[in-house]
Amino acid sequence: MNQTAQHETDENESELIEATVPEHLAGKRYDQALAEMFPEFSRSRLTEWIKSGDALLNGEHMKPKNAVNGGETVSLYAKLNVETDALPENIPLDIIFADTDVIVVNKPAGLVVHPGAGNANGTMVNALLHYDPALANLPRAGIVHRLDKDTSGLMVVARSLRAHASLIEQLSSRTVHRQYVAVVQGSMVAGNTINAPIDRHPRDRVRMAVVKEGGGREAITHYRLREKFRSHTAVECRLETGRTHQIRVHLAHVKHQLIGDPLYGGAFKLPKAATEELIETLRSFKRQALHAEKLSFIHPVTGEEQSFEAPLPTDMVGLLRALREDTKQFNAT
C-alpha cells in the first residue's frame, strides 16, 4: 500500500492521506478495509468520513457497505484535531533511538500503552507527551502499534505526519519486521507457522480466541525454536499480522501456553522434581513471558532500513537461567 501525507495548516488541522487498497483486502466492505488500513482511527470515525465525502475511493463517494477490489486509491481527508485527555507525566522512558520523525522505545512490562478505563494516567502516552508535547497533534500521540501491558520490548512511535503515514503503510503492507521471544509450556519439537483467524471470545469479551475459517480477522504467526528445556521451550515468534493478543492466543491454540499468562496460560504446572530455584521462579512469574526483541522498518525520510534490538529484561533472563539449570540437573540424574 503506497501512502503519502500532506499537512494542511488551517485552524482545523487535517492530514490528507492517499493510499492504495492492499490486494489481500479484496472483497472486504469499504468501511472494513479502511479500518484495516487505518487502525489509528476508530471505525465510527472512518464511517463518518466515508459518509461525509472525506474518504474517497478512486476519487468517488462510495457507500460503507460497498466491496473493494484491491488496488484502488483511497483519499482520506483525516481531521487531525484528535482530542486526547491525556496529560504529560514525567514517567521514565527507555529511548533506544530518536530523531525528528520517529522514536523507538523499549517498553517495560507493566506499562499500559493507551489511557483507557481503569488507566486514565500512568501510561506510555502520558510519558510520551512529557517527552515531546508536540505528539498531542498526532493521532494517538504518534503510536502506530501497541504491546500488551505485561509484554515488554520495542515499539516505534511516529513524531511527524510523514512518519505517521509511512509507518501505517508499512504495518498495513506487512513490511515491518517484529520478532518476539516467548517462553512456553511443553517441549516443542520444531518451529511452524500458525495461520488461524482471531476474534473476540464468544463468551468472555476480555479474551480473544481462534475462530472458524471465514470468521474473525486473518492472523499469521511464524515461530521457531530458540532453546529447549525438559518441560518448556523458548521460541522466537515473527508476526505477519498484528492482532490483539495474537502470539498468546496462537500459542495457546497449539497447546503451548506462555508461562505466566493470566488469560491464556491455563492451570499452573510444575515439572516433576523441579529445582527449588525453578519452583520459586515459576511461582513468582506473574506476567506473560513475552518480549519484543527486534524491530525493523524503513525510515520514513531517509528510506534506509532501521533495525533495533532490546535485550531480554531481568525477569526473563532469570526465568531462562532457572529453566537451564533445572534441565541440567535433571539430565545429570
N, C-alpha and C positions, 0 to 999 in steps of 0.2 A: 504494500500500500504506500503510494507516494503521497506525502503530506507536507504542505507548506503553510506557514502562518504569516499574517501581516497584523501589525498592531496599529489600529486606528485611534489616534489620540483625540477623543472628544470627551464631553462631560460624562457620557455613558461609555466607559471603556469597553472595547469589544475586540474580538480576535476573529479574523477570517481564516478559517482552516479549509483547505482544499485537499481532499483525499480520494484515493481510488478504492473502491469496494474490493476486498480480497476475494479470490475465486472460491475459497472454502466457505464463504458465506452465501453462495448462490442458492436461491430457493428460500432464504430466510425472509421474514417480513421486514419491511423497510425500517420500522422502529426497532426491531430486534437486532438488525445489522448495525444500526447506529450505536446501540447500547454496547455491542461487542467492540466496535471501532473506537468509541469514545467513552471508556469506563469512568473517566473522571467526572462525567456529568450524569445526573440521575436520569432514569428512564422517563419520568414525568416531565423533566425539563426538556429533554430531547423531543418528546412528543409535542410539547408546546411550540418548539421551534419549527417542527415539521408543519404543524397546522398554521402557523403564522407566516410561513414562507421564509423563515430564517435558515431552513435546511432544504437545499435544493438537490435534486438528482439529475445529473446532466442538464443543469440549468432550469429544470422544470419542477413545479409544485406537485408532489406526489402524496397519496394517502398513506397513513402509517401502516395499513394492512397490506399494501401492495408488496409483491415479492421482488427482490433484487436478483439480477442475473450474474453479478460479479463483473468487475471491470468498469462499472460506471464511475463517474466523478461526482463526489459529494462536495457541495459548497456549504459549509456550516458557518453562519454568522453568529458566533457564540458571544453572548454578553458576559463580560469579564468582571462585572461588579458582583462576583460570587461572594456573598456575605460569609464571614466567619466570626463566630462569637468568641473564638479562642483568643486568649491574651498571651503576650510574651511571658515566658517564665525562664528564669536562669537555671536551666537543667543542663548538666554537663553532657556534651555530645562527643563521641569519638569520631572526629572528622578525618577520614582517610585521604580525601582529596577535595579541593575546591578551587574553582575559577569563576569567571563571570557568568558562566552558563550552567554549570552543574555542581552538585555537592554529592560526595559519596560518603555515607555514614555507616559505621559498624554499630548496629543497634544491639543493646544488651537485652537479654531475656528479662521479662517483667515490665518492659516499657511498651505501653499501648501506642499505636501509631496515630490514630484519629480520635479526637474527642467524640464522646457519644454518651448514651445512657449509662450512668454509673461512673463515667470517666470524663467529667467536664473539664478537668485540668490535669496537669502532670503527664501530658502526652508528648510524643515526638513533635507534633505540630506546634505545641506551646514552646518547646525548646528551639525549634527551627525559627519561629517568629522572633525569638530573642536574639538568635544568631544573625538573622537577616530580616528586619521588619518589612522589607520590600516584597517578601514572599506572600504577604497578605493580598497582593494584587493578582496572584495566580490562582487558578482553580486548585482547591485543596492544598493551598500553601506549597504548590510545586510537587507534591507527592504523586507519582505516576504508577506506583505499585506498592504493595504492602507486605509486611510479615506479621504473623500472629503475635499476640502479646508475649508469649513464652517461647517464641523462636528467636534465636539470636542471629546476627550476621549482617551482610551487606545490603544496602539499599541505595539507589540513585535518586536524587531529587533535582527537579528542574529549577533553574534560577532565572530563567528568561523565557519569553514567549516562544522564541525559535527553538530553544531546547525542549520546552514542553511539547511542542508539536512533533519534533523529531523523535523523542523518546516514546511518545504514544504510538507513533508509526512503527517504530522498531519492535515494541511489545506486541502490537497487533499482527505484524508480519512475522513474528516469532524469530527475530534475529538477535534478540538479547540473550546472551548465554548466562544461565543461572545454575550453579552447581551447589548442592547441599550435601552435608554429611548427616546421616541418621544412624542411630543405634537401635536395633530392633530385637524383639524376642525371637528365639528359634535360630537354628543353624541353617542358613541358606546354602543351596548347592551351587547356584550360578546366577548371573545377572539376567535381566529380561526387560521387556517393555510392557507397561500396563496401559492399555487403551480401553478405558471404561468411563462412560459419561457420569457426571456428578450433578446432583441436585439436592435441594433441602430434604432432610429425612422426613418421610411421610407423617410420622407421629411426634418426633422430637425436633422442634423447629430450631433448636440451638445447634444441632448437629447437621452435617452433610452426609450424603450416602451415595454409593454407586447405584445407578438405576438402570432399568432395561434399555437396550439399544433403541434409539428413536426418541428417548426422553432425556431431560437434563441438558447439560452443556458438554461438548466434547472435552475430554481431559486425557492427556498423554504424559506419562512419566517413564523415563528411561532410568534404569538403575544397574549398578554393577558392584560386585563385592570389593570391599576395601580391606577388611580384616575379619577373619573368622575366629570365634571363640567356641567353647564347648556347648553353650546353650544360647548364645547371642551372636549377632553379626553386625559389623559396621559396614554401611553401604554408602556409595556415592549416588546421588539422585540428580538427574538433569531434567528440568521442566521444559516441555514443549509448549504447554499451555499453563495458565496461572489461575486455577480455580481456588475458591476458598477451601482451606484445609486439604489441598489436593494430595500432597505426599502422605499426610497422616491417614486420609481416607483410603488411598490406593494401597498402601502397605498393610493396613488393617484388613482390607478386602482379600489380600492373598495370605492372610493369617500370620503376618509378621508385624504385629503392632509395635509402635515406638515405645521404648522404655519411658515411663513417667507420664505418658499421655493420659490426662484426666478424662478426655471424652471418648477416645477410641482404643485405649490401652487394654481394656478388659480386666480380668481378675489379676491381682498381684501374684507373681510367681517367683519362687526362688529355686535355683538348680540344687539338686541333691548334693550334700556335702560341700556346700559353698564355703569359702573362706569368710572369716569374720569381717574382713575389710569389704568384701563384696556384699555381704548381707547388709551392712551398715550403709554402704554407698547406694544400693538399690532402694532401701527403705527411705533414705533421705532425699532421693532424686525426685523432686516434686514438679517437674515440667517436662514436656516432650523433649527427648534427646534429638534435637534438630538444629542445625546451624547452617546458615547461608554462607558458604565458604568462598565461592568465587563468583565474580560478576564481570561480564564483558559487554561492551556496547560500542557503537560508532559515535565519536564525539560530534555533537550537533553542528559545530562550526568548522573544526579542522578536518573532519572526515576521517580522522585516524581512529583505529581501534584502541579502546582504552580497556585495560584488564586490571582487576584488583583482586586481592586475596586477603582474607581475615583469618588469623589463626584461631584454632578452637579455643573457646572460653575455658576457664579453670575447671568448671564443674564437669564438662565433657572430657577434658584431659584426665581428671581424676577417675571418671567412670571407666574410660578405656584402660587406664592403668590397673584398676581393680579387676576388670574382666581378664586382662592379660595375665595377671598374677594368679588368679583363680584357675585359669586354664593350664598354666604351667604346673601348678601344684597338683592338679587333678591328673595330668598326664604322667607325673613323676611317681604316682602311687601304683 
